Amino acid sequence: MVSGFLRSIYPAFLAALLVLAGAGSVHAQDASADTAPPSGQLTVGVYVSPPFVMKEDDRYTGMAIDLWEHMSGQLDLQSRYVELDTIGALVDAAASGEIDVAVTNLTITRSRVERIDFTQPWFDAGLRIMVRQEQGSSFRDLVAGLRESGHLKAYAWIAFVIVIASALLTVFDRRFDKDFPRRWRDGVAESFYTVMSVATSGKTPSRKNLFGWIGRIWQGAWLVCGIAVLAYVTSSVTSVMTTLSLTNQINSVADLSGRPVGVRTGSVAEEYARDANLDTRTFAHIEEAVEALAAGRVTAIIGDAPVLEYYAHVNPDQPVSVVGAIFRPDKYGFGLSHRNELTRPLTVEVIGARRSGLAEELRARYFGDSR
């Protein structure tokens, strides 16, 4: 009876085992699919940022591109490049899954990690400051400095006194000096020349002494006034120019307070500048920021140190220089959407590129042997 019962349930038991085995096989295949890198063509988002990503005749080159193509070749992946206008747009595209991988000098930050995944870092960087090489004071800066310090108002009063003195001296000489020009135009010109000689040089042209010793004392008083005016104008201009020279020197972020600063849209530099309450002007690319710097629309540019240094090196005709030490150190990585199955294999490839010396070889190729 028992044996008959076993024979009756054996087919059902065997069917259950086959179902469980099939389910396990499917589960194993799914797990394998979760960890295996995909094959085929990837949409790779890039942001042009020399020397990491450069565009030449619709072909992309640069350190980040070279490293990516080595890694994708190791994984048998094909790339279709899509260019984004800003770093912020690149991060948005990676977060939404519009692109598979974001390739550029993409800084790893906490706010970005909340939106996308990153591979292992492949480059150490930070921020620096770019300024115009010659930050000398222009005439416009000098006039603005004189106005802000109140000297222009004093100059206006001096000019008013000169006009009144010229008129009075003309009337005086026409009455007492028989040799003084009779035409008013000539007389005013002569008196104006006399007053300006006293005001600008502290000296008076040869004039008749019409009143003896009293006239000499009067002329001496005029000389004292002229010397005082000359000394005041000289000292005020010198002090303003000295102040402008000192305030125009930029060597660190502390020197940027209250001045317009250029940054790239969506960059770490933009976040840093706004957190520091700096007056920022955003630009899509470094070339646009440098153009604004040369035109005086911004006082300095805050950006990734290697990008600024490379631009200054390959554009010696541009009157710019990179100053100060690196601040806010950071690292670059490739960006992917959250839970992207490429993150793990790409990280392994980045580690391999660093251990094999390939990453350092690429750095030396684009930046030279010294750092």
Buried (B, 14 or more C-beta within 10 A) or exposed (E): EEEEEEEEEEEEEEEEEEEEEEEEEEEEEEEEEEEEBBEEEBBBBBBBBBBBBBBEEEEBBBBBBBBBBBBBEBBEBEBEBBBBEBBBBBBBBBBEEBBBBBBBBBBBBEEBEEBBBBBBBBBBBBBBBBBBEEBEBEEEBBEBBBEEBEBBEBBEEBEEBBEEBBBEBBEEBBEEEEEBBEEEEEBBBBBBEBBBBBBEEBEBEEBEEBEEEEBEEEBEEBBEBBBEBBEBBEEBBEBBBEBBEEBBEBEEBEBBEEBBBBBBBBBBBBBBBEEBEBBBBBBBBBBBBBBBBEEEEBBBBBBBBBBBBBBBEEEEEBBBBBBBEBBBEBBBBBBBBEEBBBBEBBBBBBBBBBEEEBBEEBBEEBBEEEE
